[in-house]
């Protein structure tokens, strides 16, 4: 009898609740809200992840988002291209917020609603964006229904 190893279940179940939206009182910050549920928790929490314009700009540069958008959408019919291009900034912000949330989880988060401010994980986020470029691109491809390269 052979034993088949049980696949490792993720420790957290993370779902984008909504976003990005502007942070109240700030024109230079956006936030996404995620539902986060750890397997050992009885209930999940809401985690607000903030980014400022400078963080998004650095992330766009690291990913080379503008070039990726041009080359990835070029084969779409014009109407679809315009729709997809309009969605890219929001989808990109969601992906960057998700990377920042992962950084917070790695550092440990309590079982309570919380906000991860724009000022948290600056240098770590820059490195994570660079390291997780393929994850971000795959998220964009999936959400835009684009074929992979």
Phi, psi and omega in degrees: 000125179263143178258129178264125182295141177286132180298144179291121178279142177296145182289331181236145169253119186240130179228132174292125179271307173195165177127169006279149174224157178293142175284132181304130177083004180219124177272353183255008182228145172236166174215154171239148179245130180241145167269128182235126180228116175276144183305325183277352180275146177289324180221164179271177179229166173256131180239121177268127180244118181259146172225145173257168184303322181295319179296317179296319180297317178296319180295317178300319180293316181297322181277343188058052187299317182299313179295318179300316181300312181300313183285329184279332184263353187302328184277352181282149171301154188307315182298314179294322179300313180296318179296314180295315180300322179292333181275337186306313182301318179292316179296321178296316178299320177299317181295318179293320176299320179296321177296317179295322176298318178300322177298317179297319179296320177301326179274353178095125177237146179280165177275071177203155176298137181208166176241131174260102186296161180299334183279355181272142172062034181306293181296322179297321180295317179302315179294318182295321179299312180299314182292332185251026180308315183296324177296317181294314179298318179297321176299314179299313180302314182297311183293332179265002182055044179262146175291152177284163177261000000 
